[in-house]
Amino acid sequence: MGATTLGEAYDMLDQLEISNDVPEVLGEDDTIEGVREELEFGLETAGADTPLGSLL
């Protein structure tokens, strides 16, 4: 199950937070809050419908 837009990625973050997969997905250096802040900035800047592929 993967996200294709920034909004979908933000919604999936809540699911990730309650799972046991945080280290595998984020690595040891990132935190859920750090990723949440980055996604919120992206949502404010680019919008929820922005394709993730266009941000890479």
N, C-alpha and C positions, 0 to 999 in steps of 0.2 A: 504494500500500500504506500504509494508515494504521492507527494504533492506536486502539482504543476504550476501553481500560482503562489504568490507571496501570502495571500490570505489563507490558502489551504495549509501552507507550511506553519503559519501562526496557529491555526486551529489544531494542527497535529502536535504542537509543542505540549499542550496539556496532556495528551495521551502519552507522550514520551516521558513526561515528568513523573507519572505514576508507574511507569514500567521499570524494569530492571536493566534496560538497555542504555542508560545514560552514558556510561563510560565508552561503550562501543560506538555510539553515534557521535558524541561530542568530543571524545578524547579525554585525557586526564586534565587538560588545561582549562577547558571551558566549563561554564556553569549554565544551568537553565536560565538564570536571571540575565546573564550576559547575552545569551542568544535571544532571549525575549526582548531585551533592549534594542538589539540590532534589528530584529524583525519589526518592532514598533517604529523605529526610525525609517525603515524601508516602506512600511505601510503609509506613514505620513508623507514621505517624499515621493514615492512612485505609485502607490495605490495598491489595493488588494488584488486587482485583476492582472497585475504585472506578471508575465511568465518568468519563472525562475531561470530558465535558460538565457534570458536576455540580461540577467544580472551578473552572470558569471564572466 
